[in-house]
């Protein structure tokens, strides 16, 4: 330890943001209110014009760092910049429109100190200002990698994840490939799970996840293409897949497309949804 200065914080909280000053203030306050105090919060601001810097500076806490950064529309670049700038040996992620409950860091450190490499907890979904259903992370039966690949990433939200920094040192940062935007976190969890890192799942709600209004159909398509690309990549890399695994990969691609169609259907645009349903069915057959 450097005797001429303070020891680095144990936990670095990475908060990417853009034009969410009001929500960011709540997110930061939820970090300040943590029962665990040995942390730093790194706000990676994509040059927001809404006074984000003023909001950060108004919270007079020397543990909070403000870093402007141009991510060119790739949020993974902001997260990666935060990881590179982090002083802690534990990395936590918090999106600027989400928030944590006071014991989040304390409870997540327990499995990490007991040998886990990465931990995920439950979040309560806030939709249109109202708290609703719980996003539960598990427990995931069997292999985490197999479950993520064949069942998808429906329960591991980035704001619920804490991991040892060595995981990113050894297995790489989030993909900044433009084609994977909106699903880069899914690719990261698959990569880590496939590399043998030890996962822990806490069946306790330790924060809130904000769901905004229904995405436009173009964003649904972007999400679908990114997720399908990831599934295809990891299915192709499976060594000597069994017939059951090959069929599972085909079914998974089908479900990615059908779910995209269902999301568009929910907007009332039935005509735009039908081609997705047809494509999904054909993907399952061939």
ABEGO torsion letter per residue (X at the ends): XBAABBBBBABBBBBBBBGAAAAAAAAAAAAAABABABBBBBBBBAGBAAGAAAAAAABBBAABBBBBBBAGGBAAAAAAAAAAABABABBBBBBAABBBBAAAAAAAAAAAAAGBABBBBBBBBBBGGBBBBBBBAOBBBEBAAAAAAAAEBAABBAAABBBBAAAAAAAEBBBABAAABGAAAAAAAAAAAAAGBBBBBBABBAEBBBBBBBBBAAAAAAAAAAAAAAAAAAAAABBGBBAAAAAAAAAAAAAAAAAAAAAAAAAGBAAAAAAAAAAAAAAAAX
